[in-house]
């Protein structure tokens, strides 16, 4: 189990409930568990008749979640909320009824965990995920127990993932690997983090997982004997030195080994410290005394000692780590920590849920605050970002499980933990956005360095600021590594010119409507604007106008969506005569001329029409024409970067264009397009990808592959296709290929 070593053997709901009660009694000072029983009876009644995919009664899931929370030794309110977390979402009980029955505290916890309901399936899945995470982080800010319940919920779902469809397994595993496991890590709950990591790997990279499992199992007896010998030797030396210590050993978890293989570009045979011995002592003084004994016993490997006691990790993890050579020549790792440090390492923020009063209670609250500094940072982004997808991208970058860390110091000696490869600009923004915005230079170890200097472990960094600074440079975005710095720099540019961008965006929208003969007042309604906000992931209309104003979005995209919503509402009112007579809100269209390409360009005769190579439009894409000098008209997608970033003076050369395909929107013509596939590199991935193209009789015209040091492959492919529907079906199939992380179309 996540938070304890006791194995759950219960099978029926009643047996599970009794196991839960026994688990709570082991640590909870109160004998009155009547509200827990009431929660069970309520949930059991509410979920009656519901089954999980496994065929078990649904109540097994909330009870299992509650058991995980009890093994993290959480309070009764958390456990009650764990039992009830699906009651409001899946049954008829309202939040008000829950408040009356179980109190406001439980109701708030359940509300924080409950997913957003009534979401339309037409909304982008990324939008749903981002909006859910926004809600979750806001609920976490009110009460951190929300995320502990959510993590327990996700852990039990991952344990029973085998009953889901393969594509659903990968989707849940990817989300767990990118979001939930890193959050558990940030909160220091290694018990949950380790299991989430391994279960994600099992479904994301099944070949890797089972190969690791097989190879590690193969040599288990030899390794166990070696670990046992080392443990006995260490225990004997601790006793001789008069140090009271508990010594245990373990094989590192699969994902930890896999991460080392990816980051260090090594095979399993080349990863030497795949098991660790742990020494747990009473005091910090004993930790360093034990280290001295260990370094006398075994030869330490240079550069492999880390002191996380003097410099704790961002999640407050503390231990001494050292890698040594055993008497048989086998390298292994030893971790030395106190019992308090061990509890914090295993249970993280949950370790502070003790029933203490006075000074101890204040100390626990202070530790919780320290651990949640990153949450405050995420909430800052949330306020600043109107775009859901941008928020999700920043969050994933910040929680990247494969990123290594670098430790450095402020001039006062405070430790800063930054992503490996960070520059002095990252350091400046980690202190405060005002320091980053006014930065003009930096000193490292008392020497002046360039702004793009990459920080090394142990560097002492001092930032030079000036009130005369004009603010950050856009070039900084190319060199900074941390999501925090990128977000704050982008935010500075958006805020500086926001009013100006909104005004410019409004003018561009009105000018576009005038040019197209669209009555803006007809489509400028909040009900239509809401659809635009939902489609493009914005939170307010001014943010859409600002995006148009600074070139992040094309006015045509927005107007076309507004027109589409207007037409959908008025469709029933439009008679055949009206349709034949004119468009619902536009003027009568000028004569069009069809070219051989299947493109209709407004009012253009006898001019060459060609497809731009930068964005490779295909039938079904929203397109626009650009009048080139001496080369006719080039056709671009409306989301092409070159069109979006077109200078104001060039926009007058844009011209309406649309597809004119045969009956039923089917064409025998093929059109060239290009996609980028991002994947974890592995043997056979190209064969799997090529097979999908062969099965669909799609001709690949070119392929280019780049692989990063971290083993991430970027595959750029050009091929011929009939239209956007065929492309979407192809991409959907490619996403199911094992090791594929993401796919995107090139847009210039």
C-alpha positions in Angstrom: 0.0 0.0 0.0 1.0 3.6 -0.6 1.4 4.7 3.0 2.0 1.5 4.9 3.4 -2.0 4.7 0.2 -3.9 5.6 -1.2 -5.9 2.7 -4.9 -5.6 2.0 -6.4 -9.1 1.8 -10.0 -8.1 2.3 -12.3 -8.8 -0.7 -15.9 -7.8 0.1 -16.9 -4.2 0.8 -17.7 -4.9 4.4 -14.3 -6.6 4.9 -12.6 -3.6 3.3 -14.5 -1.2 5.6 -13.4 -3.2 8.7 -9.8 -3.2 7.4 -10.2 0.6 7.0 -11.4 1.0 10.6 -8.5 -1.1 11.9 -6.1 1.1 9.9 -7.5 4.3 11.4 -7.4 2.9 15.0 -3.6 2.2 14.7 -2.8 6.0 14.7 -6.0 8.1 15.4 -6.4 9.2 19.0 -10.3 9.4 18.7 -12.4 6.3 19.4 -15.5 7.9 17.8 -15.5 6.7 14.2 -19.3 6.9 13.7 -19.0 9.6 11.0 -16.7 7.2 9.0 -19.3 4.5 9.3 -22.1 6.9 8.2 -20.0 7.9 5.2 -19.6 4.3 4.2 -23.3 3.6 4.6 -24.2 6.7 2.5 -21.7 5.9 -0.3 -22.7 2.2 -0.3 -26.4 3.2 -0.7 -25.6 5.9 -3.3 -23.4 3.6 -5.5 -25.8 0.5 -5.1 -26.0 -1.4 -8.4 -23.0 0.4 -9.9 -20.1 -1.7 -11.1 -16.5 -0.9 -12.1 -14.9 -2.1 -15.3 -13.4 -5.0 -13.3 -16.9 -6.2 -12.4 -16.5 -5.3 -8.7 -19.1 -3.2 -6.9 -18.2 0.5 -7.3 -18.0 1.0 -3.5 -14.7 -0.9 -3.6 -13.0 2.1 -5.3 -13.9 4.8 -2.7 -13.1 2.4 0.2 -9.7 1.6 -1.4 -9.0 5.3 -1.7 -9.9 5.8 2.0 -7.5 2.9 3.0 -4.6 4.6 1.1 -5.4 7.8 3.0 -5.6 5.9 6.3 -2.2 4.4 5.6 -0.9 7.9 5.1 -2.3 8.5 8.6 -4.6 11.4 7.5 -7.4 12.9 9.6 -11.0 11.6 9.7 -12.3 14.4 7.4 -9.9 13.4 4.6 -10.9 9.7 5.0 -14.7 10.6 4.9 -14.1 12.8 1.9 -12.2 9.9 0.2 -15.2 7.6 0.8 -17.6 10.2 -0.6 -15.5 11.7 -3.4 -17.6 10.2 -6.2 -21.1 10.4 -4.5 -22.0 13.9 -5.8 -20.5 13.3 -9.3 -22.1 9.9 -9.9 -25.3 10.0 -7.9 -28.2 12.2 -6.9 -26.7 13.6 -3.6 -26.2 17.4 -3.8 -23.3 19.3 -2.2 -25.8 21.1 0.2 -27.1 17.7 1.4 -23.5 16.6 1.9 -22.7 19.8 3.9 -25.7 19.1 6.2 -24.8 15.5 6.7 -21.0 15.7 7.1 -20.1 19.3 7.7 -18.7 22.1 5.6 -15.1 20.9 5.8 -15.9 17.5 4.2 -18.1 19.2 1.6 -15.2 21.5 0.6 -12.8 18.6 0.3 -15.2 16.6 -1.9 -16.0 19.6 -4.1 -12.2 20.2 -4.6 -11.7 16.5 -5.7 -14.9 16.3 -7.9 -14.1 16.7 -11.5 -15.8 19.3 -13.7 -19.1 17.9 -15.0 -21.3 18.7 -18.0 -18.3 19.2 -20.3 -19.1 19.0 -24.0 -17.2 16.3 -25.9 -16.7 18.9 -28.6 -14.3 20.7 -26.3 -10.6 19.8 -26.9 -9.4 17.1 -24.4 -6.4 19.4 -23.6 -8.9 22.1 -22.6 -10.7 19.7 -20.2 -7.5 18.5 -18.6 -6.2 22.1 -18.2 -9.5 23.3 -16.7 -9.6 20.4 -14.3 -6.1 21.1 -13.2 -6.8 24.8 -12.7 -9.8 23.9 -10.5 -7.7 21.3 -8.6 -4.8 23.8 -7.9 -7.3 26.4 -6.7 -8.9 23.8 -4.3 -5.3 22.8 -3.2 -4.6 26.4 -2.2 -7.7 26.4 0.1 -6.8 23.0 1.5 -3.8 20.8 0.6 -5.8 17.6 1.6 -7.6 17.9 -1.7 -4.5 16.8 -3.6 -3.8 14.0 -1.1 -7.3 12.6 -1.8 -6.8 13.1 -5.5 -3.5 11.3 -5.4 -5.0 8.4 -3.5 -7.9 8.3 -6.1 -5.4 8.3 -9.0 -3.2 5.6 -7.3 -6.2 3.2 -7.0 -7.3 3.9 -10.6 -3.8 3.1 -11.8 -3.7 -0.1 -9.8 -6.9 -1.2 -11.7 -5.9 0.2 -15.1 -5.7 -3.3 -16.7 -9.5 -3.3 -17.1 -9.4 -0.2 -19.4 -9.0 0.0 -23.2 -5.3 0.2 -24.3 -5.6 3.7 -25.6 -7.3 4.8 -22.3 -4.5 3.1 -20.4 -1.8 5.1 -22.2 -3.8 8.4 -21.9 -4.2 7.9 -18.1 -0.6 6.7 -17.7 0.8 9.7 -19.6 -1.3 12.2 -17.5 -0.1 10.4 -14.3 3.5 10.5 -15.4 3.4 14.2 -16.4 1.2 15.6 -13.6 0.3 13.4 -10.7 3.6 11.5 -10.0 5.6 14.8 -10.1 3.1 16.5 -7.7 3.5 13.5 -5.3 7.2 14.1 -5.6 6.9 17.9 -5.0 4.9 17.1 -1.8 7.6 14.6 -0.9 5.3 11.5 -0.7 7.7 8.9 -2.1 5.3 6.1 -1.1 2.8 7.2 -3.7 5.2 8.8 -6.2 7.2 5.5 -6.6 4.1 3.4 -7.3 2.6 6.0 -9.7 5.9 6.1 -11.5 6.2 2.3 -11.9 2.5 1.9 -12.9 2.8 4.7 -15.5 5.9 3.1 -17.0 4.1 -0.3 -17.1 1.4 1.1 -19.4 3.5 3.8 -21.3 6.5 1.6 -22.0 5.4 -2.0 -21.4 8.4 -3.6 -23.3 10.8 -1.5 -21.2 8.9 -2.3 -17.9 8.7 -6.1 -18.4 12.3 -6.3 -19.7 13.6 -4.5 -16.6 11.4 -6.7 -14.4 12.7 -9.9 -16.0 16.4 -8.8 -15.9 16.1 -7.7 -12.2 14.3 -10.8 -11.2 16.8 -13.0 -13.1 19.7 -12.0 -10.7 17.5 -11.5 -7.6 19.0 -14.3 -5.5 22.6 -13.1 -6.2 21.7 -9.5 -5.5 19.7 -10.3 -2.4 22.7 -12.2 -1.0 25.0 -9.3 -1.8 22.6 -6.8 -0.1 22.2 -9.0 2.9 26.0 -9.3 3.3 26.5 -5.5 3.0 23.6 -4.9 5.5 25.2 -7.3 8.1 28.7 -5.7 7.6 27.2 -2.2 8.0 25.1 -3.2 11.1 28.2 -4.7 12.7 30.3 -1.6 12.1 27.6 0.7 13.4 27.4 -1.4 16.6 31.2 -1.3 17.0 31.1 2.5 16.7 28.4 2.8 19.3 25.8 4.2 16.9 22.2 3.0 17.3 21.0 2.3 13.8 18.4 0.5 11.7 19.8 -0.9 8.4 17.7 -2.1 5.5 18.2 -2.6 1.7 16.1 -2.6 -1.4 16.3 -2.7 -5.2 15.5 0.8 -6.6 12.1 1.1 -8.3 11.8 0.4 -12.0 11.1 4.0 -13.1 14.1 5.3 -11.2 16.4 2.8 -13.1 14.7 3.7 -16.4 15.2 7.5 -15.8 18.9 6.8 -15.2 19.1 4.8 -18.4 17.5 7.6 -20.4 19.4 10.5 -18.8 22.8 8.8 -18.8 22.2 6.9 -22.2 23.1 3.6 -20.6 21.8 0.0 -20.7 20.7 -1.8 -17.5 24.1 -3.5 -17.4 25.8 -0.1 -17.3 23.7 1.2 -14.4 25.7 0.0 -11.3 23.8 1.5 -8.3 20.5 -0.3 -8.9 20.1 -1.1 -5.2 20.5 1.0 -2.1 21.2 0.3 1.6 19.5 2.7 4.0 20.8 3.6 7.5 18.3 5.2 9.9 19.7 6.8 13.1 18.4 9.0 15.9 20.1 12.4 15.3 21.8 14.5 12.6 25.1 14.1 14.5 24.7 10.3 14.1 24.2 10.7 10.4 27.6 12.3 9.9 29.2 9.9 12.3 27.7 7.0 10.4 29.0 8.5 7.1 32.5 8.6 8.6 32.3 4.9 9.5 30.9 3.9 6.1 33.7 5.8 4.3 36.3 3.9 6.4 34.6 0.6 5.5 34.2 1.0 1.8 35.9 3.0 -0.9 33.7 5.9 -2.0 33.3 6.8 -5.7 34.5 10.4 -6.3 31.8 12.9 -7.2 29.0 10.6 -6.0 28.4 12.1 -2.5 25.4 14.4 -2.0 24.5 16.2 1.3 20.7 16.7 1.2 20.7 17.3 5.0 22.7 20.6 4.7 20.9 21.4 1.4 17.4 19.8 1.4 15.6 19.2 -1.9 12.8 21.5 -2.8 10.3 19.0 -1.4 12.2 19.1 2.0 13.7 15.7 1.4 16.8 15.2 3.6 19.4 12.4 3.6 23.1 11.8 2.9 23.7 9.9 -0.3 27.1 8.2 -1.1 28.0 5.6 -3.7 30.7 3.0 -2.7 32.5 -0.1 -3.9 31.7 -3.2 -1.9 34.3 -5.8 -0.9 33.3 -7.9 -4.0 33.8 -4.9 -6.3 30.1 -4.2 -6.8 29.1 -0.5 -6.6 26.1 0.4 -4.4 24.4 3.4 -2.9 23.9 4.1 0.8 21.4 6.7 2.2 21.8 7.9 5.8 18.9 9.8 7.5 17.2 10.3 10.9 13.8 8.7 11.7 12.1 12.1 11.3 13.8 12.5 7.9 12.7 9.0 6.9 9.1 9.8 7.8 9.2 13.0 5.8 10.8 11.2 2.8 8.1 8.4 2.8 5.0 10.5 3.6 6.0 14.0 2.7 3.5 16.7 3.6 1.2 13.9 5.0 3.8 13.3 7.7 2.8 16.6 9.3 -0.9 15.5 9.8 -0.3 14.7 13.4 -2.6 15.6 16.2 -0.3 18.1 17.9 -1.0 21.4 19.7 1.1 24.4 20.6 4.6 24.8 19.2 4.7 21.5 17.4 1.5 22.3 15.6 3.0 25.6 14.5 6.1 23.9 13.3 4.1 21.4 11.2 2.2 24.3 9.6 5.5 26.1 8.9 7.0 22.9 7.2 3.8 22.7 5.1 4.2 26.3 4.0 7.8 25.6 3.0 6.7 22.6 0.9 4.0 24.5 -0.8 6.1 27.4 -2.2 5.9 25.8 -5.6 2.1 25.7 -5.4 2.0 29.5 -4.8 4.1 29.9 -7.9 1.6 27.8 -9.9 -1.3 29.9 -8.6 0.5 33.0 -9.7 0.7 31.6 -13.2 -2.9 30.7 -13.1 -3.9 34.4 -12.4 -1.7 35.6 -15.2 -2.5 33.1 -17.9 -5.8 33.5 -19.8 -4.8 30.6 -22.2 -5.5 27.1 -20.8 -3.0 25.4 -23.1 -0.2 27.8 -22.2 -0.9 27.1 -18.5 -0.8 23.3 -19.1 2.4 23.6 -21.1 4.1 25.6 -18.3 2.9 23.2 -15.7 4.3 20.1 -17.6 7.6 21.9 -18.1 7.8 22.7 -14.4 6.9 19.2 -13.4 9.1 17.5 -15.9 10.1 14.1 -14.4 13.2 13.7 -16.6 14.8 17.1 -15.7 17.9 17.1 -13.5 18.5 19.8 -10.9 21.4 22.2 -10.2 22.0 23.7 -6.7 23.4 27.2 -6.3 23.6 29.9 -3.6 22.4 33.5 -3.2 25.0 36.0 -1.8 23.4 35.4 1.7 24.0 31.6 1.4 20.4 30.5 0.7 20.1 27.5 -1.5 18.3 27.7 -4.9 17.3 24.6 -6.8 16.9 25.1 -10.5 16.5 22.9 -13.6 19.9 21.7 -15.0 21.0 24.1 -17.8 19.5 27.2 -16.0 21.1 30.6 -16.6 21.6 33.6 -14.4 18.3 34.9 -15.8 16.5 31.8 -14.4 18.2 32.5 -11.0 17.0 36.2 -11.1 13.4 35.2 -11.7 13.5 32.5 -9.1 14.2 35.3 -6.5 11.4 37.6 -7.8 9.9 38.8 -11.0 10.9 42.4 -10.2 14.6 41.3 -9.9 14.4 39.5 -13.3 12.7 42.4 -15.0 15.3 44.9 -13.7 18.3 42.6 -14.3 21.2 44.1 -16.2 24.0 41.7 -15.4 25.3 39.0 -13.0 28.3 37.9 -10.9 29.1 34.3 -10.3 31.7 33.5 -7.6 32.5 37.3 -7.5 33.3 37.4 -11.3 31.2 39.2 -13.9 29.6 36.7 -16.3 27.4 37.0 -19.5 23.6 36.9 -18.8 23.4 33.6 -20.6 26.0 31.9 -18.3 24.9 28.4 -17.4 24.9 27.9 -13.6 27.0 25.0 -12.2 26.5 23.1 -8.9 27.8 25.1 -6.0 28.0 28.5 -7.8 27.3 31.6 -5.7 25.2 33.9 -7.9 24.6 37.7 -7.4 22.2 39.6 -9.7 22.9 43.2 -10.8 19.8 45.3 -11.2 19.1 48.8 -12.4 16.0 51.0 -12.2 17.0 52.3 -15.7 16.6 48.8 -17.2 14.0 48.7 -20.0 12.9 45.2 -19.0 13.6 41.7 -20.3 14.7 41.0 -23.8 12.8 38.5 -26.0 16.2 36.8 -26.6 16.1 35.6 -23.0 13.2 33.3 -23.9 15.7 31.3 -26.1 18.1 30.6 -23.2 16.1 30.3 -20.0 15.3 26.7 -18.8 12.7 27.1 -16.0 9.0 27.4 -16.7 8.9 30.1 -14.0 11.3 32.4 -15.9 9.7 31.8 -19.3 6.2 32.6 -17.9 7.3 35.7 -16.1 9.1 37.1 -19.2 6.1 36.4 -21.5 3.9 37.9 -18.9 6.0 41.1 -18.8 5.6 41.5 -22.6 1.8 40.8 -22.5 1.2 43.2 -19.5 3.3 46.0 -20.9 1.4 46.2 -24.2 -1.9 44.7 -23.1 -4.1 47.8 -23.4 -2.5 48.7 -26.7 -2.9 45.1 -28.0 -6.6 45.1 -27.0 -7.3 48.3 -28.9 -5.3 47.1 -32.0 -7.1 43.7 -31.9 -10.5 45.4 -31.8 -9.6 47.6 -34.8 -8.3 44.5 -36.7 -11.6 42.6 -36.0 -13.7 45.6 -37.1 -11.6 46.2 -40.2 -11.9 42.5 -41.1 -15.7 42.5 -40.7 -15.9 45.6 -42.9 -13.8 44.1 -45.6 -15.9 40.9 -45.6 -19.3 42.7 -45.5 -20.1 41.3 -42.1 -22.3 43.3 -39.7 -20.2 43.0 -36.5 -23.1 44.0 -34.2 -24.9 40.8 -35.3 -22.1 38.5 -34.2 -20.8 40.5 -31.3 -22.9 38.6 -28.7 -21.6 37.0 -25.4 -23.2 33.7 -26.2 -21.1 33.4 -29.4 -18.0 34.8 -27.8 -18.2 32.1 -25.1 -17.8 29.5 -27.8 -14.6 31.2 -29.1 -13.2 31.3 -25.5 -14.0 27.6 -25.1 -12.5 26.6 -28.5 -9.2 28.5 -28.1 -8.8 28.2 -24.3 -9.1 31.9 -23.3 -10.8 33.1 -20.1 -12.0 36.5 -21.2 -12.8 38.4 -24.4 -10.1 41.0 -23.9 -7.5 38.2 -23.9 -8.7 37.2 -27.3 -8.5 40.8 -28.6 -5.0 41.1 -27.1 -3.9 37.9 -28.8 -5.1 39.2 -32.1 -3.4 42.5 -31.4 0.0 41.1 -30.7 -0.2 38.5 -33.6 -0.8 35.4 -31.5 -4.0 34.8 -33.3 -5.6 35.7 -36.7 -8.8 37.8 -36.7 -10.3 35.5 -39.4 -10.2 32.5 -37.1 -12.2 34.4 -34.5 -14.7 36.0 -36.8 -15.3 32.7 -38.7 -16.2 31.0 -35.4 -18.5 33.9 -34.4 -20.2 33.7 -37.8 -20.5 29.9 -37.5 -22.3 30.2 -34.2 -24.5 32.9 -35.5 -25.5 30.8 -38.5 -26.1 27.7 -36.3 -28.6 29.7 -34.2 -30.3 31.3 -37.2 -30.3 28.2 -39.4 -33.9 27.3 -38.8 -35.0 30.8 -39.7 -33.2 30.8 -43.1 -35.5 29.8 -46.0 -34.4 28.3 -49.3 -35.0 31.6 -51.0 -32.8 33.4 -48.5 -30.0 30.9 -49.0 -30.2 31.3 -52.7 -30.5 35.1 -52.5 -27.6 35.9 -50.2 -25.5 34.9 -47.2 -27.1 35.2 -43.8 -24.9 38.1 -42.6 -22.4 38.7 -45.4 -22.8 40.7 -48.6 -23.3 38.9 -51.9 -20.1 37.1 -52.8 -18.2 38.4 -55.9 -17.6 36.0 -58.8 -15.1 33.3 -58.1 -12.9 31.4 -60.4 -12.0 27.8 -59.9 -8.4 26.7 -60.5 -7.1 23.3 -61.2 -6.0 23.1 -57.6 -9.6 22.8 -56.3 -9.3 26.3 -54.7 -11.7 29.2 -55.2 -10.2 32.6 -54.9 -12.6 35.6 -54.6 -12.7 37.8 -57.8 -9.5 36.4 -59.3 -9.2 35.3 -62.9 -6.3 33.6 -64.7 -3.8 33.9 -61.9 -1.5 31.0 -60.8 -2.5 29.5 -57.5 0.1 27.5 -55.5 0.3 25.9 -52.1 2.8 27.3 -49.6 5.4 24.8 -48.4 5.6 26.4 -44.9 2.2 25.1 -43.7 1.1 22.6 -46.5 -2.7 23.1 -46.5 -5.0 20.2 -47.4 -8.8 20.1 -48.1 -10.7 20.7 -44.9 -8.2 23.3 -43.5 -9.3 26.9 -43.1 -7.3 28.8 -45.8 -6.4 32.2 -47.0 -4.7 33.5 -50.1 -1.7 35.9 -50.2 -1.0 37.9 -53.4 2.8 37.5 -54.0 4.8 39.8 -56.2 5.0 38.2 -59.7 4.2 34.6 -58.5 0.4 34.7 -58.4 -1.4 33.6 -55.2 0.1 31.4 -52.5 -2.4 29.5 -50.3 -1.7 29.2 -46.6 -3.5 27.8 -43.6 -5.0 30.6 -41.4 -3.0 29.3 -38.5 0.3 29.4 -40.4 3.0 31.2 -38.4 4.0 33.3 -41.5 0.4 34.6 -41.8 -0.1 35.2 -38.1 3.1 37.2 -37.9 2.5 39.1 -41.2 3.4 42.8 -40.8 0.4 45.2 -40.7 1.3 46.8 -44.0 1.3 43.4 -45.8 -2.2 42.3 -44.5 -3.9 44.2 -47.3 -2.5 41.5 -49.7 -4.5 38.7 -48.0 -7.4 37.5 -50.1 -10.4 35.1 -49.4 -9.9 31.6 -50.5 -11.9 28.4 -50.0 -11.8 24.8 -51.2 -14.1 23.8 -54.1 -14.2 20.0 -54.1 -16.4 17.5 -56.1 -19.8 16.2 -54.8 -19.6 14.9 -51.3 -16.4 16.8 -50.5 -14.3 13.9 -51.8 -11.2 14.5 -54.0 -9.0 12.1 -55.9 -6.2 14.7 -55.8 -3.5 14.4 -53.2 -1.9 17.2 -51.3 1.5 17.3 -49.6 1.6 17.9 -45.9 4.1 17.5 -43.0 3.9 16.4 -39.4 6.4 16.1 -36.5 6.3 13.0 -34.2 7.9 13.3 -30.8 8.7 10.0 -29.2 11.0 8.1 -26.8 13.5 6.4 -29.1 13.4 2.6 -29.2 14.3 -0.2 -31.6 11.5 -0.8 -34.0 9.6 2.5 -33.6 10.2 3.5 -37.3 9.0 0.1 -38.5 5.7 0.5 -36.5 5.2 4.1 -37.8 5.9 3.1 -41.4 3.5 0.1 -41.2 0.6 2.5 -40.5 1.4 4.5 -43.6 1.7 1.3 -45.7 -1.6 -0.1 -44.4 -3.3 3.2 -45.4 -1.5 3.3 -48.8 -0.1 6.8 -48.0 3.1 7.7 -49.8 5.9 9.0 -47.6 7.9 11.6 -49.6 10.6 12.4 -47.0 11.5 11.6 -43.4 14.0 13.2 -41.1 15.0 12.0 -37.6 16.8 13.8 -34.8 17.5 12.2 -31.4 18.4 14.3 -28.2 20.9 13.2 -25.6 17.9 12.3 -23.4 16.8 9.7 -26.0 13.8 11.8 -27.3 13.3 11.5 -31.0 11.8 14.1 -33.3 10.6 12.5 -36.6 9.6 15.0 -39.3 7.6 13.3 -42.1 6.3 14.6 -45.4 3.6 12.7 -47.3 0.7 13.0 -49.7 -2.9 12.9 -48.4 -6.5 13.6 -49.7 -7.7 15.9 -46.9 -7.8 16.8 -43.3 -10.2 14.0 -42.2 -7.8 11.4 -43.6 -4.9 13.2 -41.8 -6.8 13.2 -38.5 -7.5 9.4 -38.7 -3.8 8.8 -39.5 -2.6 11.0 -36.6 -5.1 9.2 -34.2 -3.6 5.8 -35.2 0.0 7.1 -34.9 -0.7 8.3 -31.3 -1.4 4.7 -30.4 2.1 3.6 -31.3 4.1 2.7 -28.3 6.6 5.4 -27.1 4.9 8.2 -29.1 4.6 11.2 -26.9 3.0 13.8 -29.1 2.3 14.7 -32.8 1.9 18.1 -34.3 1.5 19.6 -37.8 4.1 22.0 -39.0 2.6 25.5 -39.2 5.4 27.5 -40.9 
